[in-house]
Amino acid sequence: MPQPISIVAIASVSAFGASSDKVWQHYRDGVPLFSDVEGTMVSKITSEIETELHNLRHLSDRYKNLDRSVLLAILATKKCAEKFEFQSNNIGINIGSSRGATGLFEKYHQDFQQHGRVSPFASPTTTLGNISSWVAQDLGADGVCIDHSVTCSTAMHALLNGMAWLQAEMADVFLVGGSEAALTPFTIAQMKALKLYSTSRHRMACESMRFQKKENTMILGEGAAVAVLERGISERTQAVIAGYGIASEKLEHNSSISENAECFQKSMRKALESASVETVDAVILHAPGTIKGDMAEKNAITIVFGKQLPLLTSNKWLVGHTFATSGMLSIEMAVLMLQKNKFIENPFFSNARHLPQKLQTVLVNAVGFGGNAVSVILKLP
């Protein structure tokens, strides 16, 4: 890469909580954060975050008509602003979403079906562009605002987009991430229609990286996660983006990837090549808890790394699949593991190799419907 890009701040709001200390404590505790809502296991934001969200919605009239996904992104950005002072006006923002304003869209459509009329707020508040533009409004930033959807790899694509803008010197700072508030009846019904959703009500209902499972065990979560990127390495640097890879593959099915995840094979090889390394200390898998998705990614990792197999783990067994947010939650996990020099094990998979004395590099994977894979390698500054 022409110049190093650093992560100088990162924050999230999810079932893990809203502070780095709470997030890390949940990783250390290793207790899944699922709740049973009318017979369906989901991963909801904490009651403390729910209160903050309520207060934000009623802080000003301009917030009361915004979708939950937008408010979660604003709240995550506020948490990030507690760690990093946004001084430059040339701030780029790219916060994407898989589903966007799902809650509001469903509400407005239901009103239209029942009453034959539409609120004047329907169109402007359900566009995907609401997320980054409202975050910019809240920050007082006047740089570029980009929203996109690459389904479950959205946040990772946002990170790469921020890198490109910074390396082109088209922005001084870039805020990147994802936001998802898709715990709605219609969205959950869609996942169940695909036969991906877990039917278990057990605490360990999401069996991410249990490669011998006979049933799909995906559980849907909500939340937002953002990171601040800067050019160069400084005293603020928490982790350096050492390498990256992007790849896709020919579709076999709208919701699946190939048996050996060719997209991941290509994206991981590209990441290793750009980082000038042959292997890494650890990999955080996308591993959504589905039979084919988990196994295909594991096959790809085995093919790429062979006898140099890194330590493998994931976080969806704890917090579920937060769609667009999931990749940035994994980036946050990687940053914390590097900073704390501690590897978080997955209870469904036993690593054969020993822990290194010092975690130096962590590769993070994410993939969206259609095989849109991203692999990012983080290292300590």
C-alpha positions in Angstrom: 0.0 0.0 0.0 1.3 3.5 -0.8 1.0 4.7 2.8 -0.2 3.1 6.0 -3.8 3.7 7.2 -4.5 3.5 10.9 -7.5 2.9 13.0 -7.4 5.7 15.6 -10.7 5.1 17.3 -13.5 2.4 17.2 -16.8 2.1 19.0 -20.0 0.1 18.8 -23.5 -0.2 20.3 -24.9 -3.7 20.4 -25.8 -6.5 22.9 -22.1 -6.2 24.0 -22.8 -2.8 25.4 -21.5 0.6 24.4 -18.0 0.9 25.9 -14.8 -1.0 25.1 -14.5 -2.2 28.6 -18.0 -3.8 28.5 -17.4 -5.3 25.1 -14.1 -6.8 26.2 -15.7 -8.1 29.4 -18.4 -9.9 27.4 -15.7 -11.5 25.2 -13.8 -12.6 28.4 -17.0 -14.0 30.0 -18.0 -16.0 26.9 -21.7 -15.9 27.6 -24.0 -15.6 24.6 -26.2 -12.4 24.6 -29.4 -13.8 23.2 -33.0 -13.2 24.4 -36.2 -15.1 23.5 -38.7 -12.7 21.8 -42.0 -14.5 21.1 -40.3 -17.8 20.5 -37.4 -16.4 18.4 -33.9 -16.0 19.7 -32.4 -12.5 18.9 -29.6 -10.3 20.0 -30.9 -6.9 21.1 -29.1 -3.8 22.3 -28.8 -3.4 26.0 -31.4 -1.6 28.1 -28.8 1.1 28.8 -28.4 1.7 25.1 -32.1 1.5 24.6 -32.5 4.4 27.1 -29.8 6.4 25.3 -31.6 5.8 22.0 -34.9 7.0 23.5 -33.3 10.1 24.9 -31.7 10.8 21.5 -35.0 10.4 19.7 -36.6 13.0 22.0 -33.6 15.3 22.1 -34.9 17.3 19.1 -37.8 17.2 16.7 -35.4 16.5 13.9 -34.5 13.1 15.4 -38.0 11.8 16.1 -38.8 10.7 12.6 -35.5 8.9 11.9 -35.2 5.2 11.6 -33.7 3.1 14.4 -30.8 2.2 12.1 -29.9 5.9 11.7 -30.2 6.6 15.4 -27.9 3.6 16.2 -25.3 5.0 13.8 -25.5 8.4 15.4 -25.2 6.9 18.9 -22.1 4.8 17.9 -20.5 7.8 16.4 -21.1 9.8 19.6 -19.3 7.0 21.4 -16.4 7.2 18.9 -16.3 11.0 19.4 -15.6 10.5 23.1 -12.3 8.8 22.0 -11.4 11.0 19.1 -11.9 14.7 18.6 -13.1 15.5 15.1 -11.3 18.7 14.3 -11.0 18.7 10.5 -14.0 19.7 8.4 -12.7 17.4 5.6 -14.2 14.3 7.2 -15.5 11.6 5.0 -18.3 9.3 6.2 -19.2 5.9 4.9 -21.7 4.0 7.1 -23.6 1.4 5.2 -26.5 -1.0 6.0 -27.8 -4.3 4.6 -31.5 -3.5 5.2 -31.4 0.2 5.8 -34.5 1.8 7.3 -36.3 -1.5 7.7 -38.5 -0.5 10.6 -39.8 2.7 9.1 -40.2 1.2 5.7 -42.4 -1.6 7.1 -44.4 0.9 9.1 -45.1 3.3 6.2 -46.0 0.4 3.9 -48.4 -1.0 6.4 -50.0 2.4 6.8 -50.3 2.7 3.0 -52.0 -0.7 2.8 -54.4 0.0 5.6 -55.2 3.7 4.9 -54.2 4.3 1.3 -52.0 7.3 2.2 -48.3 7.9 2.8 -46.6 10.2 5.3 -44.5 13.0 3.7 -41.7 11.7 5.8 -41.8 8.2 4.1 -39.5 8.9 1.2 -36.8 11.1 2.8 -36.5 8.9 6.0 -36.3 5.5 4.3 -33.5 6.2 1.8 -30.3 4.4 2.6 -28.4 7.7 2.4 -30.0 8.8 5.7 -27.4 7.0 7.8 -24.2 8.8 6.8 -25.9 12.2 6.1 -27.5 12.3 9.5 -24.3 11.3 11.2 -22.6 14.2 9.3 -25.4 16.5 10.5 -24.8 15.5 14.1 -21.0 15.8 13.7 -21.2 19.1 11.9 -19.0 17.6 9.1 -19.3 18.8 5.6 -17.2 16.3 3.7 -18.4 13.4 1.5 -21.2 11.2 2.9 -21.6 7.8 1.3 -24.0 5.0 2.1 -24.0 1.6 0.4 -25.1 -2.0 0.8 -23.0 -5.0 0.2 -25.2 -7.0 2.5 -23.2 -8.6 5.3 -19.8 -7.3 4.1 -21.0 -3.7 4.0 -18.9 -2.4 6.9 -15.7 -4.0 5.6 -16.3 -2.4 2.2 -16.8 0.9 3.9 -13.4 0.5 5.6 -11.7 -0.2 2.2 -13.5 2.8 0.7 -12.3 5.0 3.5 -8.8 3.8 2.9 -9.0 4.7 -0.8 -10.2 8.2 -0.1 -7.5 8.8 2.4 -4.7 7.4 0.2 -6.0 9.7 -2.6 -5.8 12.6 -0.1 -9.4 13.4 -0.8 -10.2 13.4 2.9 -8.2 14.0 6.1 -10.2 11.6 8.3 -12.7 8.9 7.4 -15.5 7.5 9.6 -16.5 4.0 8.4 -18.8 1.3 9.6 -22.2 -0.3 9.5 -25.6 0.0 11.2 -28.4 -2.5 11.3 -31.8 -2.4 13.0 -33.5 -5.3 11.3 -35.2 -7.1 14.2 -38.6 -6.7 12.6 -41.1 -9.5 12.0 -40.8 -9.3 8.2 -37.0 -9.4 8.2 -36.9 -12.4 10.6 -39.6 -14.1 8.5 -37.3 -13.7 5.5 -34.4 -15.4 7.2 -36.7 -18.2 8.4 -38.0 -18.6 4.8 -34.4 -19.2 3.7 -34.3 -21.9 6.5 -31.2 -20.3 7.9 -32.6 -19.3 11.3 -31.9 -21.2 14.5 -34.9 -23.1 15.9 -33.2 -23.6 19.3 -34.0 -21.6 22.4 -30.9 -22.8 24.2 -28.3 -20.3 25.4 -25.8 -21.6 22.8 -28.4 -21.4 20.0 -26.0 -19.9 17.4 -23.4 -22.6 16.7 -21.0 -20.5 14.7 -17.9 -22.6 13.8 -19.5 -25.9 15.0 -18.6 -27.5 11.7 -20.4 -30.8 12.5 -23.8 -29.3 13.0 -26.8 -30.7 11.1 -29.1 -27.6 11.2 -28.6 -24.0 10.4 -28.3 -21.9 13.5 -28.1 -18.2 12.4 -29.5 -15.7 14.9 -30.2 -12.1 14.0 -28.8 -9.2 16.0 -28.9 -5.4 15.9 -26.4 -2.7 16.5 -23.9 -0.2 14.9 -20.1 -0.1 14.8 -17.8 2.6 13.4 -14.1 3.3 13.2 -12.1 6.4 12.5 -9.3 6.1 9.9 -6.3 8.3 9.4 -3.2 8.4 7.1 0.0 7.4 8.8 0.9 6.0 12.2 0.8 8.2 15.3 0.4 8.0 19.1 -3.4 7.7 18.4 -3.0 4.6 16.3 -4.8 1.5 17.8 -4.1 -0.8 14.9 -2.7 -0.6 11.4 -4.4 -2.0 8.3 -1.5 -4.1 7.0 -3.3 -5.8 4.1 -6.6 -6.3 2.4 -8.3 -8.4 -0.3 -11.6 -8.1 -2.1 -13.1 -10.9 -4.3 -16.4 -12.3 -5.6 -17.4 -15.5 -7.2 -20.0 -16.9 -9.6 -23.3 -17.4 -7.9 -24.5 -20.9 -7.2 -27.5 -19.7 -5.1 -28.6 -16.2 -4.0 -27.8 -16.9 -0.4 -24.8 -19.2 -0.5 -21.1 -19.4 -1.6 -19.3 -22.2 -3.2 -18.3 -25.4 -1.3 -14.7 -24.1 -0.8 -15.6 -20.4 -0.8 -13.5 -19.4 -3.8 -14.3 -15.8 -3.0 -12.6 -16.1 0.5 -9.7 -18.0 -1.0 -9.0 -15.1 -3.4 -9.6 -12.3 -0.8 -7.4 -13.9 1.8 -4.6 -14.5 -0.7 -4.8 -10.9 -1.8 -4.7 -9.7 1.8 -1.6 -11.8 2.6 0.1 -10.6 -0.6 -0.6 -7.0 0.2 0.7 -7.4 3.7 3.8 -9.3 2.5 3.2 -12.2 4.9 2.6 -15.9 4.4 0.4 -16.4 7.4 -1.2 -14.5 10.4 -1.5 -15.3 14.1 -5.3 -15.5 14.1 -8.4 -15.3 11.8 -11.8 -14.0 12.9 -14.2 -15.9 10.7 -17.5 -14.5 9.2 -19.1 -17.8 10.2 -22.8 -16.9 10.4 -23.8 -20.2 12.0 -25.1 -21.8 8.8 -24.0 -25.3 7.7 -22.7 -24.3 4.3 -21.5 -20.8 5.1 -19.3 -22.0 8.1 -17.9 -25.0 6.4 -17.1 -23.3 3.1 -15.1 -20.6 4.9 -13.3 -23.2 6.9 -12.4 -25.1 3.7 -11.1 -21.9 2.2 -8.9 -21.2 5.2 -7.5 -24.8 5.1 -6.7 -24.5 1.4 -5.0 -21.1 1.7 -3.0 -21.6 4.9 -2.4 -25.4 4.8 0.1 -26.4 7.5 0.4 -22.8 8.6 -3.1 -22.7 9.9 -3.7 -19.7 12.2 -5.8 -19.7 15.4 -9.5 -19.5 14.4 -12.4 -17.8 16.1 -15.6 -15.9 15.6 -18.1 -13.8 17.6 -21.5 -14.5 16.2 -22.0 -17.3 18.7 -22.0 -14.5 21.3 -23.9 -11.6 19.6 -25.5 -13.1 16.5 -25.4 -11.9 12.9 -25.8 -8.1 12.8 -25.6 -8.1 9.0 -23.9 -4.9 7.8 -22.5 -4.2 11.3 -21.0 -7.6 11.7 -17.7 -7.0 9.9 -16.9 -3.9 12.0 -17.8 -5.8 15.2 -15.2 -8.3 14.1 -12.7 -5.5 13.4 -13.4 -4.2 17.0 -12.7 -7.7 18.3 -9.4 -7.9 16.5 -8.3 -4.5 17.8 -9.1 -5.5 21.3 -7.4 -8.9 21.0 -4.3 -7.2 19.7 -4.3 -4.5 22.4 -5.0 -7.0 25.2 -2.7 -9.6 23.7 -5.4 -12.2 24.4 -7.0 -14.6 21.9 -10.8 -15.2 22.5 -11.6 -18.9 21.9 -14.7 -20.2 20.2 -16.3 -23.0 22.3 -17.3 -24.9 19.2 -13.8 -25.3 17.8 -10.6 -26.5 19.3 -7.4 -24.9 17.9 -4.6 -27.4 17.4 -1.8 -24.9 17.7 -0.6 -23.0 20.8 -1.2 -19.4 21.5 1.8 -17.1 20.4 3.5 -15.1 23.2 2.4 -12.0 21.4 -0.5 -11.5 19.0 0.9 -9.5 16.1 -1.5 -10.0 13.2 -5.2 -10.8 12.9 -7.1 -11.4 9.7 -10.8 -10.5 9.6 -13.2 -12.1 7.1 -16.7 -10.9 5.9 -18.9 -11.9 3.0 -22.2 -10.8 1.7 -24.9 -12.5 -0.3 -23.5 -13.2 -3.8 -20.0 -14.0 -2.6 -18.8 -10.4 -2.0 -15.8 -11.3 0.2 -13.5 -9.0 2.1 -10.4 -9.9 4.1 -8.5 -7.4 6.2 -5.3 -7.9 8.1 -4.7 -5.8 11.2 -1.4 -5.5 13.0 -0.1 -3.6 16.1 1.5 -0.2 15.3 
